Every structure is written in structure tokens, then in C-alpha cells.
Amino acid sequence: MYVVSRNMRVAKDLTESLLEDFNLPSAVNKAEGFIRREILINREAEDEDVIRMLIYWKDRESLKKWQGSKEHQQGHIDRHKQRKEAGREPVNRKALNMTIEDFDVVATLEAE
């Protein structure tokens, strides 16, 4: 299994808008090799929130295939269009202060 961690430090006033976007339907759930996506949030700081998106894939090749697909590119275009039609400003990627890390899963422990 392969996991992508997108780590974002965002201003408090941007958090809810991003969470709404992340919960909209996405074609990724039909992508070959996609397993699941989790959104985590830490609201402890006074001036910013930390959002972590974990995206689980069967393998790195599945992720690369998705990233190069027309559906992936169209999804970004559609999301931008939806924000504009709703009267919301497009999200400036620099405002996300995003870092991306990729991991191979080497061990998992589950409840008995």
C-alpha cells in the first residue's frame, strides 16, 4: 500500500471552505487502485489550523496513473468552477502552505 500525506497550515478563515471542498464528490473514488481518503484537522493553534489529507493507494503506480489522467485534471477545473459559481474565491495554493509526503506502508496494527 502507498500513502500520500498532504499537510496544510491554513488561516482559520479558510478552514471551513476547504473542508467543504474536500467533502464534495470526487472522481478519485473510482480511480483504479484508490483505497480511501481521510481528512484530519488540528485546531489547537490560535492563528491557523493544520489539515492533513491522507490518500491511500494500492501502489505508487496507481497514484501516478491517476495524476496523469484526464479525470484528475478535469476535477481541478471543475472544483475551481464550482467555487466561482458559488461566489467564492478560488483557493490560492500558496495560502495552503502545503507540503506533500509519500510513504510505503510497511506495517499495520489493528484492534483485536
NORZISUL-V608918 format. One record per residue. N is the residue number from 1. RES is the residue in one small letter. SS is DSSP state (H for helix, E for strand, C for the rest). PHI is phi in whole degrees, -180 to 180 (999 if undefined). NEAR is the number of other ideal C-beta (glycine too) atoms within 12 Angstrom. Layout:
# NORZISUL-V608918
N:RES:SS:PHI:NEAR  N:RES:SS:PHI:NEAR
This chain:
# NORZISUL-V608918
1:m:C:999:23  2:y:E:-129:26  3:v:E:-126:29  4:v:E:-107:33  5:s:E:-113:25  6:r:E:-102:27  7:n:E:-112:23  8:m:E:-126:31  9:r:E:-109:25  10:v:E:-126:34  11:a:E:-62:23  12:k:H:-52:19  13:d:H:-74:13  14:l:H:-100:27  15:t:H:-57:27  16:e:H:-63:18  17:s:H:-63:28  18:l:H:-65:36  19:l:H:-62:20  20:e:H:-61:17  21:d:H:-60:30  22:f:H:-66:28  23:n:C:-94:15  24:l:C:-73:21  25:p:C:-57:14  26:s:C:-141:25  27:a:H:-71:21  28:v:H:-60:31  29:n:H:-69:18  30:k:H:-106:14  31:a:C:-71:28  32:e:C:-62:19  33:g:C:90:24  34:f:E:-73:28  35:i:E:-107:23  36:r:E:-169:19  37:r:E:-132:26  38:e:E:-123:18  39:i:E:-114:26  40:l:E:-114:19  41:i:E:-140:24  42:n:E:-123:16  43:r:C:-107:17  44:e:C:-71:10  45:a:C:-74:15  46:e:C:-76:8  47:d:C:-103:14  48:e:E:-153:21  49:d:E:-113:28  50:v:E:-110:27  51:i:E:-113:35  52:r:E:-122:27  53:m:E:-108:31  54:l:E:-106:26  55:i:E:-119:34  56:y:E:-100:27  57:w:E:-127:30  58:k:C:-58:22  59:d:C:-162:21  60:r:H:-62:19  61:e:H:-62:15  62:s:H:-63:25  63:l:H:-62:30  64:k:H:-62:19  65:k:H:-62:21  66:w:H:-63:31  67:q:H:-61:24  68:g:C:-92:13  69:s:C:-83:21  70:k:H:-64:15  71:e:H:-62:21  72:h:H:-65:24  73:q:H:-63:15  74:q:H:-65:15  75:g:H:-60:24  76:h:H:-67:22  77:i:H:-64:16  78:d:H:-63:20  79:r:H:-64:28  80:h:H:-61:20  81:k:H:-64:15  82:q:H:-61:21  83:r:H:-62:21  84:k:H:-64:14  85:e:H:-65:11  86:a:C:-85:15  87:g:C:78:9  88:r:C:-107:18  89:e:C:-67:15  90:p:C:-62:23  91:v:C:-78:28  92:n:C:-79:16  93:r:H:-57:17  94:k:H:-67:13  95:a:H:-70:20  96:l:H:-84:28  97:n:C:44:21  98:m:E:-91:22  99:t:E:-121:17  100:i:E:-127:20  101:e:E:-129:16  102:d:E:-116:22  103:f:E:-138:18  104:d:E:-91:16  105:v:C:-79:19  106:v:C:-113:9  107:a:C:-161:8  108:t:C:-138:9  109:l:C:-122:7  110:e:C:-120:5  111:a:C:-63:4  112:e:C:-85:3
